[in-house]
Amino acid sequence: MKKVNSLKGKIKVPGDKSISHRGIMFGSISEGITELDGFLNGADCISTMNCFKHMGINISHENEHVIIHGKGLHGLNAPLETLDVGNSGTTTRLISGILSGQTFSSTLNGDASIQARPMKRIMTPLRLMGADIVSEKNNDCAPLLISPVKQGLKGIHYDSPVASAQVKSCILLAGLYADDKTTVTEPVLSRNHTELMLRGFGADVTSKGTTATIAPNPSLSGQKIFVPGDISSAAYFIVAGAICQHSDLLIENVNTNPTRAGIISVALSMGASLELLNKRNVSGEEVCDLHVKTSDLHGCEIKGDIIPTLIDEIPIICVMAACAKGDTIISDASELKVKESNRIDTVIENLKAMGVSCEAKEDGMIIHGQSNEKGHDFFYGAQIKTYMDHRIAMSFAIASLCATGETTLDHPECVDISYPEFYKTLTSISNK
């Protein structure tokens, strides 16, 4: 990959990954038909789909249109084999909540990355609810064996030590099968797609501040859901448009749910020329078109409550920070250590390989940004180690657009996890 002269055009990014996962899950445990338009055809979401197919759910899938024939809250069948979650932490953690309330046993397993990711954060609250969930290797990681409990699950109030939508969603989904209301309080509000979507399906979900409560045994009904573009995928092009010379991009139909849109706040605070156009509401989510142009960027401090709203975007934010004037300091982001890779270490390693002055912190990083009138010539082409992490691969593909010389990614195909058409989209707007 090489430096480009400009980026120009109008694009659409794939459907929201979080909503695509949840649409499959919630449609499967609802009565009747659920239709998803704009479904993300990434490997993670396909893993979720296949898990529910193995539990007897009839799902038809053509391009970005999915039809789910739901069988109700208690309609899943015992799988005849281990449920393969692939590389998907969302699948693993959310489906564990649903499986904990079933009358059959199931085993969850995935690839080497999943087998190293921490599952104690969901196992602890599920066990407090009475669930029988065991790490087969006794290391608090997958494979997980989930067995039925005769007495059923009990409602609890759980004070989560981490602000994690996956943890919160797992507990709320288990709460569907509990004997009383289930409540989760987070230290900071995480993304709220589960609360919004379950409410749309008919669940009794209430939210106040950082606390969400769900009532058990609702009557869920199939829905028609239009899946907006994923802001995590749009983030790469927000940054690309801001850091590349002579650029002018329109990114259409992007989900700007406030619990997800921290990248927009940070980009604006760094001086990005970014406009939010045609604001509207789609299937309960805030959506707009994003217009971004070449920008004069400056560093900033990123910490506190905004971190959960942009945790997946921090690698590409670091690329933007490298192209800004002054320092950018990121704190309170230790969650980065338990993603598909340790994203503190992988970001710093690869930025240094490209000639950027930066350093890791225990809970984040410091990027010493640089800029000059000729462009970002301090960025040098390098061999990037992706560690099979899709967000690392896409972030450094964007960095290569400003780099002198050639940049190579060791596993470019890992972007298929969330954005199979990423390179095609990038080529379509690039003028070399």
Phi, psi and omega per residue, in radians:
M1 nan 2.484 -3.052
K2 -2.295 2.964 3.138
K3 -1.086 2.541 3.110
V4 -1.968 2.750 3.114
N5 -1.485 -0.514 3.127
S6 -2.903 2.870 3.006
L7 -2.236 2.136 -3.127
K8 -2.486 2.468 3.049
G9 2.542 -3.070 -3.137
K10 -2.174 2.218 -3.066
I11 -2.340 2.828 2.925
K12 -2.154 2.407 3.115
V13 -1.698 2.843 -3.104
P14 -1.083 2.866 3.141
G15 -1.046 2.688 -3.095
D16 -1.025 2.195 -3.085
K17 -1.143 -0.779 -3.117
S18 -1.096 -0.746 -3.114
I19 -1.251 -0.631 3.109
S20 -1.092 -0.807 3.069
H21 -0.963 -0.918 -3.036
R22 -1.180 -0.611 3.108
G23 -1.039 -0.741 3.095
I24 -1.119 -0.843 -3.072
M25 -1.122 -0.881 -3.033
F26 -1.246 -0.602 3.075
G27 -1.121 -0.622 -3.112
S28 -1.184 -0.581 -3.105
I29 -1.757 0.269 3.050
S30 -1.830 2.867 3.062
E31 -1.536 2.284 3.074
G32 1.614 -2.878 -2.985
I33 -1.665 2.334 2.969
T34 -2.013 2.317 3.090
E35 -2.006 2.328 3.053
L36 -2.000 2.140 3.016
D37 -1.925 2.183 -3.092
G38 1.715 0.275 -3.136
F39 -0.964 2.435 3.101
L40 -1.409 2.044 3.126
N41 -1.507 0.801 3.072
G42 -1.607 2.821 -3.056
A43 -1.040 -0.663 -3.111
D44 -1.095 -0.814 -3.107
C45 -1.208 -0.566 3.058
I46 -1.138 -0.614 3.077
S47 -1.052 -0.766 3.099
T48 -1.064 -0.800 3.137
M49 -1.021 -0.802 -3.098
N50 -1.148 -0.619 3.107
C51 -1.047 -0.749 -3.111
F52 -1.325 -0.512 3.009
K53 -1.080 -0.682 3.137
H54 -1.231 -0.187 3.061
M55 -1.871 0.402 2.964
G56 1.557 0.202 3.138
I57 -1.574 2.232 3.103
N58 -1.425 1.974 -3.121
I59 -2.232 2.151 3.034
S60 -1.826 2.492 -2.954
H61 -2.481 2.027 3.080
E62 -2.365 2.002 -3.086
N63 0.974 -2.069 -3.101
E64 -1.779 0.222 -3.121
H65 -1.944 2.208 -3.105
V66 -2.220 2.358 3.048
I67 -2.077 2.166 -3.087
I68 -2.005 2.168 3.092
H69 -1.662 1.581 -3.047
G70 -1.198 2.645 -3.107
K71 -2.113 0.229 3.070
G72 1.543 3.008 -3.029
L73 -1.042 -0.541 -3.085
H74 -2.047 0.474 -3.041
G75 -1.737 -0.005 -3.136
L76 -1.264 2.567 3.079
N77 -1.788 2.716 3.088
A78 -1.103 2.239 3.100
P79 -1.220 2.544 -3.119
L80 -1.513 -0.099 -3.134
E81 -2.583 3.008 3.076
T82 -1.040 2.378 3.088
L83 -1.403 2.069 -3.068
D84 -1.603 1.936 -3.126
V85 -1.579 -0.006 3.117
G86 1.096 -2.150 -3.119
N87 -1.844 0.204 -2.901
S88 -1.669 1.896 3.029
G89 -1.195 -0.617 3.114
T90 -1.076 -0.824 3.115
T91 -1.005 -0.871 -3.059
T92 -1.014 -0.872 -3.003
R93 -1.336 -0.724 -3.116
L94 -1.232 -0.775 -3.094
I95 -1.164 -0.438 3.099
S96 -1.069 -0.632 3.097
G97 -1.119 -0.746 3.126
I98 -1.176 -0.788 -3.080
L99 -1.162 -0.484 -3.129
S100 -1.138 -0.374 -3.134
G101 -1.716 0.125 -3.088
Q102 -1.547 2.889 3.140
T103 -1.678 0.222 3.126
F104 -2.273 2.851 3.087
S105 -1.556 2.665 3.110
S106 -2.651 2.702 3.084
T107 -2.178 2.330 3.098
L108 -1.925 2.333 3.064
N109 -2.643 2.823 -3.136
G110 -2.657 -2.716 -3.077
D111 -1.364 -3.072 -3.070
A112 -1.063 -0.617 3.129
S113 -1.120 -0.814 3.131
I114 -1.092 -0.638 -3.117
Q115 -1.231 -0.107 3.097
A116 -1.973 -0.016 -3.079
R117 -1.589 2.503 -2.993
P118 -1.250 2.214 3.109
M119 -1.982 -0.056 3.110
K120 -1.048 -0.530 -3.107
R121 -1.097 -0.422 3.015
I122 -1.766 -0.534 -3.118
M123 -1.101 -0.689 -3.116
T124 -1.052 -0.956 3.139
P125 -1.170 -0.619 3.120
L126 -1.099 -0.691 3.099
R127 -1.164 -0.607 3.067
L128 -1.098 -0.478 3.098
M129 -1.461 -0.058 3.129
G130 1.727 0.072 -3.093
A131 -1.220 2.650 3.069
D132 -1.862 1.610 -3.115
I133 -2.252 2.213 -2.998
V134 -2.276 2.392 2.960
S135 -1.441 2.010 -3.002
E136 -1.091 -0.484 3.114
K137 -1.677 0.100 3.103
N138 0.999 0.620 3.127
N139 -2.165 0.270 3.140
D140 1.085 0.481 3.090
C141 -2.294 2.968 3.025
A142 -1.141 2.680 0.098
P143 -1.280 2.525 3.133
L144 -1.950 2.325 3.044
L145 -1.860 2.143 -3.124
I146 -2.051 2.106 -3.087
S147 -1.993 2.677 3.132
P148 -1.228 2.681 3.085
V149 -2.089 2.244 -3.028
K150 -1.093 -0.658 -3.075
Q151 -1.418 -0.110 -3.135
G152 1.373 3.055 -3.130
L153 -1.529 2.661 3.104
K154 -2.031 2.535 3.112
G155 -1.233 2.479 -3.139
I156 -2.391 2.929 2.899
H157 -1.947 1.967 -3.047
Y158 -1.905 2.168 3.026
D159 -1.609 1.783 -3.060
S160 -1.299 2.310 3.097
P161 -1.296 -0.250 -3.138
V162 -2.201 2.593 3.025
A163 -1.528 1.652 -3.055
S164 -2.407 2.095 3.098
A165 -1.123 -0.521 3.135
Q166 -1.196 -0.739 3.104
V167 -1.154 -0.866 -3.140
K168 -1.006 -0.808 -3.099
S169 -1.134 -0.709 3.104
C170 -0.985 -0.819 -3.104
I171 -1.179 -0.766 3.137
L172 -1.101 -0.671 3.124
L173 -1.201 -0.676 3.022
A174 -1.094 -0.593 3.140
G175 -1.087 -0.371 3.056
L176 -1.072 -0.469 -3.054
Y177 -1.865 0.170 -3.057
A178 -1.529 3.045 -3.120
D179 -1.583 -0.124 -3.111
D180 -2.752 3.129 -3.131
K181 -1.051 2.559 3.090
T182 -2.099 2.334 -3.070
T183 -2.248 2.443 3.066
V184 -2.193 2.257 3.026
T185 -2.030 2.233 -3.134
E186 -1.849 2.746 3.067
P187 -1.176 -0.556 3.086
V188 -2.500 2.556 -3.112
L189 -1.164 2.175 3.035
S190 -1.648 3.076 -3.111
R191 -0.947 2.497 -2.932
N192 -2.011 0.477 -3.132
H193 -1.048 -0.656 -3.122
T194 -1.082 -0.827 -3.139
E195 -1.070 -0.812 -3.117
L196 -1.103 -0.806 -3.033
M197 -1.294 -0.750 3.113
L198 -1.047 -0.667 3.089
R199 -1.062 -0.701 3.106
G200 -1.125 -0.552 3.119
F201 -1.389 -0.181 3.083
G202 2.004 0.045 3.124
A203 -1.291 2.669 3.075
D204 -1.581 1.595 -3.113
V205 -2.077 2.235 3.078
T206 -2.121 2.593 -3.127
S207 -2.329 2.375 3.053
K208 -2.549 1.990 -3.086
G209 1.090 -2.162 3.142
T210 -1.735 0.298 -3.108
T211 -2.003 2.321 3.066
A212 -2.180 2.439 -3.115
T213 -2.271 2.429 3.110
I214 -2.252 2.437 3.076
A215 -1.582 2.599 -3.061
P216 -1.392 2.844 2.953
N217 0.898 0.918 3.102
P218 -1.370 2.928 2.984
S219 -1.721 1.818 -3.101
L220 -1.625 2.385 -3.116
S221 -2.118 2.435 3.139
G222 -0.956 2.602 -3.073
Q223 -2.303 2.861 2.961
K224 -1.849 2.096 -3.020
I225 -2.123 2.226 3.017
F226 -1.695 2.029 -3.057
V227 -1.539 2.004 3.120
P228 -1.297 2.961 3.116
G229 -1.128 2.561 -3.065
D230 -1.403 2.129 -3.136
I231 -1.146 -0.452 3.082
S232 -1.155 -0.593 3.061
S233 -1.346 -0.650 3.113
A234 -1.128 -0.494 -3.071
A235 -0.972 -0.640 -3.120
Y236 -1.109 -0.613 -3.099
F237 -1.517 -0.452 2.958
I238 -1.033 -0.850 -3.122
V239 -1.202 -0.741 3.139
A240 -1.017 -0.792 3.137
G241 -1.125 -0.579 -3.120
A242 -1.332 -0.615 -3.002
I243 -1.679 -0.371 -3.107
C244 -1.533 2.493 -3.123
Q245 -1.173 2.602 3.008
H246 0.953 0.780 -3.067
S247 -1.932 2.569 3.130
D248 -2.720 1.835 -3.042
L249 -2.172 2.491 2.967
L250 -2.044 2.106 3.139
I251 -1.901 1.968 -2.977
E252 -1.596 2.618 2.909
N253 1.041 0.958 -3.086
V254 -1.820 2.340 3.073
N255 -1.218 2.101 3.136
T256 -2.063 0.601 3.008
N257 -0.805 2.220 -3.066
P258 -0.999 -0.444 3.123
T259 -1.398 -0.011 3.133
R260 -2.134 -0.238 -2.858
A261 -1.676 0.448 3.134
G262 -1.034 -0.522 3.111
I263 -1.025 -0.612 3.135
I264 -1.188 -0.797 3.122
S265 -1.057 -0.753 -3.130
V266 -1.174 -0.772 3.130
A267 -1.026 -0.773 3.133
L268 -1.147 -0.700 -3.133
S269 -1.191 -0.399 3.083
M270 -1.548 0.014 3.072
G271 1.667 0.265 -3.126
A272 -1.147 2.467 3.029
S273 -1.470 1.557 -2.983
L274 -2.360 2.173 3.118
E275 -2.038 2.495 3.048
L276 -1.821 1.988 -3.027
L277 -2.003 2.717 3.000
N278 0.937 0.882 -3.118
K279 -1.163 2.420 -3.096
R280 -2.786 3.035 3.106
N281 -2.022 2.221 -3.114
V282 -2.236 2.055 3.138
S283 0.848 0.739 3.085
G284 1.458 -0.004 -3.113
E285 -1.963 2.518 3.060
E286 -1.318 2.302 -3.048
V287 -2.377 2.568 3.023
C288 -2.747 3.105 3.002
D289 -1.810 2.483 -3.096
L290 -1.963 2.199 3.120
H291 -1.959 2.051 -3.082
V292 -2.230 2.465 3.130
K293 -2.314 2.895 3.088
T294 -0.848 2.336 -2.960
S295 -2.290 2.706 3.022
D296 -1.701 1.761 -2.958
L297 -1.694 2.653 3.036
H298 -2.390 2.708 -3.088
G299 -1.193 2.901 3.113
C300 -2.718 3.091 3.068
E301 -1.879 2.333 -3.092
I302 -2.196 2.040 -3.080
K303 -2.872 3.011 2.987
G304 1.305 -2.473 -2.981
D305 -1.079 -0.405 -3.091
I306 -1.313 -0.353 -3.035
I307 -1.000 -0.819 3.132
P308 -1.091 -0.363 -3.125
T309 -1.464 -0.067 -3.127
L310 -2.540 0.341 -3.017
I311 -1.018 -0.664 -3.130
D312 -1.325 -0.287 -3.093
E313 -1.656 -0.033 -3.070
I314 -1.053 -0.691 3.098
P315 -1.008 -0.746 -3.137
I316 -1.326 -0.501 3.024
I317 -1.098 -0.641 3.105
C318 -1.122 -0.623 3.062
V319 -1.127 -0.768 3.090
M320 -1.071 -0.724 3.140
A321 -1.092 -0.627 3.126
A322 -1.130 -0.451 -3.130
C323 -1.650 0.063 -3.115
A324 -1.728 2.842 3.061
K325 -1.465 2.271 3.105
G326 1.567 -3.042 -3.034
D327 -1.627 2.546 2.938
T328 -2.072 2.245 -3.092
I329 -2.047 2.144 -3.140
I330 -1.989 2.192 -3.109
S331 -2.298 2.987 3.086
D332 1.094 0.485 -3.048
A333 -2.106 0.647 -3.137
S334 -1.130 -0.303 3.064
E335 -0.994 -0.427 3.130
L336 -1.031 -0.412 -3.075
K337 -1.244 -0.336 -3.038
V338 -2.059 0.547 3.023
K339 -1.566 -2.826 -3.124
E340 -0.998 -0.513 2.935
S341 -2.380 3.034 2.968
N342 -1.342 1.693 -2.952
R343 -1.280 -0.250 2.970
I344 -1.181 -0.893 -3.095
D345 -1.180 -0.748 -3.058
T346 -1.215 -0.652 3.094
V347 -1.124 -0.855 -3.104
I348 -1.097 -0.778 3.135
E349 -0.994 -0.793 -3.058
N350 -1.368 -0.579 3.041
L351 -1.114 -0.726 3.109
K352 -1.104 -0.655 3.106
A353 -1.080 -0.481 3.140
M354 -1.634 0.119 3.033
G355 1.615 0.205 -3.104
V356 -1.554 2.387 3.068
S357 -1.440 2.079 -3.075
C358 -2.797 2.903 3.131
E359 -2.657 2.586 3.110
A360 -1.470 2.567 2.949
K361 -2.066 2.969 3.137
E362 -1.066 -0.613 -3.083
D363 -2.150 0.449 -3.131
G364 2.910 -2.493 -3.108
M365 -2.785 2.854 3.027
I366 -2.121 2.183 3.125
I367 -1.943 2.114 3.102
H368 -1.603 1.675 -3.025
G369 -1.288 2.734 3.125
Q370 -2.479 2.673 3.081
S371 -2.766 2.684 3.048
N372 -2.655 3.000 -3.020
E373 -1.157 -0.430 -3.105
K374 -1.479 -0.063 -3.061
G375 1.973 -2.852 -3.025
H376 -1.733 1.108 -3.039
D377 -1.276 -0.115 3.080
F378 -1.318 -0.290 3.056
F379 -1.357 2.126 3.140
Y380 -2.007 2.475 3.066
G381 -0.994 2.532 -3.073
A382 -2.679 2.938 2.991
Q383 -1.566 1.991 -3.042
I384 -1.630 2.279 3.055
K385 -1.644 1.907 -3.073
T386 -1.445 -0.382 -3.030
Y387 0.956 0.556 3.138
M388 1.000 0.485 -3.139
D389 -1.778 2.006 -3.047
H390 -1.040 -0.622 -3.093
R391 -1.317 -0.500 3.027
I392 -1.209 -0.778 -3.134
A393 -1.050 -0.833 -3.105
M394 -1.203 -0.659 3.137
S395 -1.070 -0.756 -3.079
F396 -1.463 -0.312 2.918
A397 -1.129 -0.696 3.081
I398 -1.183 -0.734 3.097
A399 -1.002 -0.635 -3.112
S400 -1.088 -0.379 -3.115
L401 -1.172 -0.338 3.132
C402 -1.949 0.133 -2.997
A403 -1.684 2.451 3.021
T404 -1.345 2.198 -3.122
G405 1.640 -2.933 -3.028
E406 -1.807 2.440 3.094
T407 -2.022 2.360 3.094
T408 -2.161 2.525 3.068
L409 -1.874 2.344 -3.056
D410 -1.270 -0.480 3.108
H411 -2.406 1.231 -3.081
P412 -1.076 -0.436 -3.074
E413 -1.221 -0.217 -3.106
C414 -1.161 -0.232 3.082
V415 -1.114 -0.293 3.142
D416 -1.060 -0.326 3.103
I417 -0.966 -0.739 -3.052
S418 -2.287 -0.289 -3.013
Y419 -2.645 1.288 -3.071
P420 -1.022 -0.496 -3.087
E421 -1.684 0.290 -3.019
F422 -0.993 -0.901 -3.069
Y423 -1.179 -0.606 3.094
K424 -1.111 -0.772 3.102
T425 -1.093 -0.773 -3.132
L426 -1.072 -0.768 3.127
T427 -1.102 -0.612 -3.066
S428 -1.153 -0.379 -3.103
I429 -1.943 -0.009 -3.036
S430 -1.582 2.330 3.026
N431 -2.021 1.837 -3.090
K432 -1.684 nan nan
